[in-house]
Amino acid sequence: MNATYQFNWSVIDAHMWPMLVGLVLMIRLTIVGMVISLAFGLILALMRMSAARPVRVLASGVIDVVRSVPLIILLFWLYYGLAAQLGIAMQAFTAGAIALGITGSAYMAEVYRGGLEAVESGQREAAAAMGLTRAVAFQTVVLPQAARLVVAPTINVFVMLLKGATIMSTIGVADMIFVARQVSLRTFTPFELYTFAGLVLIVITLILAAIGGVIERRLSKGAGRHA
Amino acid sequence: MGTKICPSEQGTLQVTRSSGACSPILKLEGIKKSYGQLDVLKNVDLSVNEGEVVVMIGPSGSGKSTLLRCINLLTVPDAGSIVFRGKDYGPNQIKDWRSRRAFERSLVQLRCDVGMVFQHFNLFPHMTAGENVMLGLTRAHGVHAREARRIAQEQLDQVGVGDKFSAYPRNLSGGQQQRVAIARAIAPKPHLMLFDEATSALDPELVAGVLAEMRRLAATGMTMIVVTHEMRFAFEVADRVVFMADGAVVEQGPPAHFKNPQHERTRAFLSAIGVA
């Protein structure tokens, strides 16, 4: 048997518009998931670093459990499980954003913790010694220094969520992968469409990495300069 | 400001540069601190009069720095009272969560009135020298930004780094960084200054400049508690020298007293460092 696959790249041209609409939906989904992750990740990180042991243990447990659950299972629990067991029905986009948000929060909590713990204890002590309240010390001394350290890993989490968003088509979110699958079922051109989707994701990731580099350089004023 | 003779804790007389009454600005009683099985401070008493310069000396691990950190509660002692300007900040103030919150609020008050200079400077690397000095003024003392900038420039000028207002700490030498740290600590005009081995992390040629700043500050009548290994400085600037060993105050008195120390432990220390 000599079956060779005939590439048909014109299919991308023909379906560029619905693919891009799907991409925009995917990016929106990732951004909403990331916003949830940034907020809840910080709360989880602060709980994880709390002086109260029960709070620390609780946060640690949540982070470990969430990180060990595959995104697709979390997605199914939220979309099908909640509807079947508790009658809580939500739209596919909402379920997807929440699933990304929950997963991202657990990862962001560890990113924040790494950044916050990397700030030397002497910095907190100096801030306390000058009469700053904990909140002001956190805002003016600790957070700006930690921010520089968390930029690169935060970009990583964003990319992870963006790639995680590619499974949202399994619950019917009409993202770029959903469009690719639908079109390829009709045109029998899965390689072309999925390759295109992959290339688009690579370009987005490279752009994000470049943006991260710029932010990192801006935040590292003082710290990166040499005498 | 003039010199003044005040009775010390041990019943002897001591000369201070205070212009005010002899009442202690700071009184520590029964300070204890342990880390696990290790007793770092064993029932330490110490009082400091207004305008007095107290220099604490002793071998490494004797508890000097821990005691200093207990004064502004960067280290919270296990027991004892810390009365500063008539108010007790000791750990016995904490009885429940409500009193803990009140205690933490009062800590902010205490720290606004007690400046501290650290061994490793602890300047904020993301802020310029000027911003380092301004931060406490604006965010802890409520000074308007423009006024804070003026004060910061004035303080940096006084310690000889006025031209470094816009420089980041990384671009300053160790000596310049420590001068900025001194400016930062004295800018809010605290009633008490704590120096925790302020010259220990400096290259030898930079030590003199920082010691000169501390001498200048002592001459203004500032109440100071200084932990140092610079013995010449200690005996030259101190109104009272406190010798600590093994978590306790072994001996204290005016510098002249240490020409003929009473305790064997003090003699052994001074002999080991080539002072006696």
Interface residues (C-beta under 8 A of the other chain):
Chain A: E120 G122 Q123 E125 A126 A127 A128 A129 M130 G131 L132 T133 R134 V136 T140 V141 P144 Q145 R148 L219 K221 G222 A223 R225 H226 A227
Chain B: N72 L74 E104 L107 V108 Q109 R111 C112 D113 V114 G115 M116 F118 H120 N122 L123 F124 P125 H126 M127 T128 L135 G136 R139 A140 H141 Y168 P169 R170 N171 L172 S173 R184 A185 P188
